[in-house]
């Protein structure tokens, strides 16, 4: 794998079974009742239903212009520059 390919691989969604944060959420839900998980680590804007919870990843504001707005419920949003 080339260096550029490694960098791009870090910013591609790997699927629920391979995403470490999704797997963390699934393990956490075994013993906890959580409505929302909000992360910002992957730099990919995501909103994924996981059992009775929703996983959000804020993405990033440089490439995807994305963020999570939280008022009464979180919502994945995108802004125009």
ROSE-4610 file (N, C-alpha, C; in Angstrom, 1 decimal, always signed):
// ROSE-4610
residu = [X/X/X/X/X/X/X/X/X/X/X/X/X/X/X/X/X/X/X/X/X/X/X/X/X/X/X/X/X/X/X/X/X/X/X/X/X/X/X/X/X/X/X/X/X/X/X/X/X/X/X/X/X/X/X/X/X/X/X/X/X/X/X/X/X/X/X/X/X/X/X/X/X/X/X/X/X/X/X/X/X/X/X/X/X/X/X/X/X/X/X/X/X/X/X/X/X/X/X/X/X/X/X/X/X/X/X/X/X/X/X/X/X/X/X/X/X/X/X/X/X/X/X/X/X/X/X/X/X/X/X/X/X/X/X/X/X/X/X/X/X/X/X/X/X/X/X/X/X/X/X/X/X/X/X/X/X/X/X/X/X/X/X/X/X/X/X/X/X/X/X/X/X/X/X/X/X/X/X/X/X/X/X/X/X/X/X/X/X/X/X/X/X/X/X/X/X/X/X/X/X/X/X/X/X/X/X/X/X/X/X/X/X/X/X/X/X/X/X/X/X/X/X/X/X/X/X/X/X/X/X/X/X/X/X/X/X/X/X/X/X/X/X]
num = [1/1/1/2/2/2/3/3/3/4/4/4/5/5/5/6/6/6/7/7/7/8/8/8/9/9/9/10/10/10/11/11/11/12/12/12/13/13/13/14/14/14/15/15/15/16/16/16/17/17/17/18/18/18/19/19/19/20/20/20/21/21/21/22/22/22/23/23/23/24/24/24/25/25/25/26/26/26/27/27/27/28/28/28/29/29/29/30/30/30/31/31/31/32/32/32/33/33/33/34/34/34/35/35/35/36/36/36/37/37/37/38/38/38/39/39/39/40/40/40/41/41/41/42/42/42/43/43/43/44/44/44/45/45/45/46/46/46/47/47/47/48/48/48/49/49/49/50/50/50/51/51/51/52/52/52/53/53/53/54/54/54/55/55/55/56/56/56/57/57/57/58/58/58/59/59/59/60/60/60/61/61/61/62/62/62/63/63/63/64/64/64/65/65/65/66/66/66/67/67/67/68/68/68/69/69/69/70/70/70/71/71/71/72/72/72/73/73/73/74/74/74/75/75/75/76/76/76/77/77/77/78/78/78/79/79/79/80/80/80/81/81/81]
x = [+0.9/+0.0/+0.9/+0.6/+1.4/+1.0/+1.9/+1.7/+0.3/+0.1/-1.1/-2.4/-2.2/-3.3/-3.6/-2.6/-2.8/-3.5/-3.1/-3.8/-5.3/-5.6/-7.0/-7.7/-7.1/-7.7/-8.2/-7.5/-7.9/-9.2/-9.5/-10.7/-11.8/-11.8/-12.9/-13.7/-15.0/-15.8/-15.6/-15.2/-14.8/-16.0/-17.2/-18.3/-18.5/-19.7/-20.0/-19.1/-18.8/-18.0/-16.6/-16.0/-14.6/-14.3/-15.3/-15.1/-14.9/-13.8/-13.5/-14.5/-14.9/-15.8/-17.2/-17.6/-18.9/-18.9/-17.8/-17.6/-17.6/-16.9/-16.9/-18.3/-19.1/-20.5/-21.3/-21.2/-21.9/-21.5/-20.2/-19.8/-20.4/-20.3/-20.8/-22.3/-23.1/-24.5/-24.9/-24.0/-24.4/-24.8/-24.1/-24.4/-24.9/-25.1/-25.6/-26.7/-27.6/-28.7/-28.3/-27.9/-27.4/-28.2/-28.6/-29.4/-28.5/-27.4/-26.5/-25.0/-24.2/-22.8/-22.3/-21.5/-21.0/-19.5/-18.8/-17.4/-16.9/-15.6/-15.0/-13.7/-13.4/-12.0/-11.8/-12.8/-12.5/-12.5/-13.0/-13.0/-13.9/-14.9/-15.9/-17.2/-18.0/-19.3/-20.2/-20.7/-21.5/-22.7/-23.7/-24.9/-25.4/-25.2/-25.4/-26.3/-27.4/-28.2/-27.5/-27.4/-26.8/-27.7/-28.4/-29.5/-30.5/-30.7/-31.6/-30.9/-29.6/-28.8/-28.5/-27.9/-27.4/-26.0/-25.1/-23.7/-23.5/-22.9/-22.6/-21.0/-20.5/-19.1/-19.2/-18.6/-18.7/-18.1/-17.2/-16.5/-15.4/-15.3/-14.4/-14.9/-14.4/-14.8/-14.0/-12.8/-12.0/-12.3/-12.5/-12.8/-14.3/-15.0/-16.4/-17.4/-16.9/-17.7/-18.9/-18.5/-19.6/-19.4/-20.5/-20.5/-21.8/-21.9/-23.1/-23.7/-25.0/-25.7/-26.6/-26.4/-27.2/-28.0/-29.4/-30.3/-31.1/-32.2/-33.0/-32.5/-32.1/-31.6/-30.4/-29.4/-28.3/-28.7/-28.0/-28.3/-27.0/-26.6/-25.5/-25.8/-24.9/-25.1/-23.9/-24.2/-23.1/-23.3/-22.2/-22.3/-21.6/-22.1/-21.5/-20.5/-19.4/-18.4/-18.6]
y = [-1.2/+0.0/+1.2/+2.2/+3.4/+4.3/+5.3/+6.2/+7.0/+7.4/+8.1/+7.2/+6.0/+5.0/+4.8/+4.8/+4.6/+5.8/+7.0/+8.2/+8.2/+7.8/+7.7/+6.6/+5.5/+4.4/+4.9/+5.8/+6.3/+7.1/+7.6/+8.5/+7.8/+6.5/+5.8/+5.0/+5.0/+4.2/+2.7/+2.0/+0.6/-0.4/+0.1/-0.8/-1.0/-1.3/-1.4/-2.5/-3.5/-4.6/-4.3/-3.3/-3.0/-1.7/-0.8/+0.5/+0.3/+0.7/+0.5/+1.2/+2.4/+3.2/+2.6/+2.0/+1.4/+0.1/-0.6/-1.8/-1.5/-0.3/+0.1/+0.4/+1.1/+1.4/+0.1/-0.9/-2.1/-2.8/-2.8/-3.4/-2.6/-1.3/-0.4/-0.6/-0.8/-1.0/-2.3/-3.2/-4.4/-4.1/-3.2/-2.9/-1.5/-0.7/+0.7/+1.1/+1.9/+2.4/+3.8/+4.0/+5.2/+5.6/+6.9/+7.3/+7.7/+8.4/+8.9/+8.7/+8.4/+8.4/+9.5/+10.4/+11.5/+11.5/+11.2/+11.2/+12.1/+12.4/+13.3/+12.7/+11.5/+11.0/+10.6/+10.1/+9.5/+10.6/+11.8/+12.8/+12.4/+11.5/+11.1/+11.5/+12.3/+12.6/+11.3/+10.9/+9.6/+9.8/+9.1/+9.0/+7.5/+6.7/+5.3/+4.8/+4.1/+3.5/+2.2/+2.1/+1.0/+0.5/-0.6/-1.0/+0.1/+0.5/+1.6/+2.9/+3.0/+4.2/+4.7/+5.9/+6.5/+6.9/+6.5/+6.9/+8.1/+9.1/+10.3/+10.4/+10.8/+11.3/+12.6/+13.6/+15.0/+15.2/+14.4/+14.6/+15.6/+16.6/+17.7/+18.9/+20.1/+21.3/+21.8/+21.1/+21.5/+20.8/+19.5/+18.8/+18.6/+18.2/+17.8/+18.9/+19.9/+21.0/+20.5/+19.6/+18.9/+19.1/+19.0/+19.1/+18.5/+18.3/+17.8/+18.9/+19.3/+20.3/+19.6/+20.0/+19.3/+20.3/+20.2/+21.0/+20.1/+19.6/+18.6/+17.2/+17.0/+15.8/+16.2/+15.4/+15.7/+15.5/+16.3/+16.2/+16.5/+15.6/+15.8/+16.9/+17.9/+19.1/+19.4/+20.1/+20.5/+22.0/+22.7/+24.2/+24.5/+25.6/+26.1/+27.2/+27.2/+28.3/+29.4]
z = [+0.0/+0.0/+0.0/-0.9/-0.9/+0.2/+0.5/+1.6/+1.4/+0.2/-0.1/+0.1/-0.3/-0.1/+1.4/+2.3/+3.7/+4.3/+3.8/+4.3/+3.9/+2.6/+2.2/+2.9/+3.2/+3.9/+5.3/+5.9/+7.2/+7.2/+6.0/+5.9/+5.2/+5.0/+4.3/+5.4/+5.2/+6.1/+5.8/+6.9/+6.7/+6.9/+7.2/+7.5/+9.0/+9.4/+10.8/+11.5/+10.8/+11.4/+11.6/+10.8/+10.9/+11.6/+11.8/+12.4/+13.9/+14.4/+15.9/+16.8/+16.4/+17.3/+17.2/+16.1/+16.1/+16.9/+16.9/+17.7/+19.2/+19.5/+20.9/+21.4/+20.5/+20.9/+21.1/+20.3/+20.5/+21.8/+22.1/+23.4/+24.6/+24.5/+25.6/+25.8/+24.7/+24.8/+25.5/+25.7/+26.4/+27.8/+28.5/+29.9/+30.1/+29.1/+29.3/+28.3/+28.7/+27.8/+27.4/+26.2/+25.6/+24.4/+24.3/+23.2/+22.0/+22.3/+21.2/+21.6/+20.6/+20.8/+19.8/+20.2/+19.4/+19.4/+18.3/+18.2/+17.1/+17.1/+16.1/+15.6/+16.0/+15.7/+14.2/+13.5/+12.2/+11.0/+11.3/+10.2/+9.0/+9.3/+8.3/+8.9/+8.2/+8.7/+8.6/+9.8/+9.8/+10.8/+10.5/+11.3/+11.1/+12.1/+12.0/+13.1/+12.8/+13.8/+14.3/+15.6/+16.3/+17.4/+17.1/+18.0/+18.3/+19.5/+19.8/+20.0/+19.6/+19.7/+18.3/+18.3/+17.1/+17.3/+16.4/+16.4/+15.4/+15.9/+15.1/+15.1/+13.9/+13.8/+13.2/+13.8/+13.4/+12.0/+11.6/+10.3/+10.6/+9.7/+9.8/+9.1/+9.5/+8.8/+7.7/+7.5/+6.4/+5.0/+5.1/+3.9/+3.6/+4.7/+4.5/+4.9/+5.6/+6.1/+6.9/+7.8/+8.6/+10.1/+10.8/+12.3/+12.8/+14.1/+14.7/+15.5/+15.2/+15.9/+17.0/+18.2/+19.3/+20.0/+19.8/+20.6/+21.4/+21.0/+21.7/+21.3/+20.1/+19.5/+18.6/+18.5/+17.6/+16.1/+15.3/+13.9/+13.1/+12.2/+11.4/+10.4/+10.3/+9.4/+8.6/+7.5/+6.6/+6.3/+6.3/+6.0/+4.7/+4.1/+2.8/+3.1/+2.5/+2.7/+1.8]
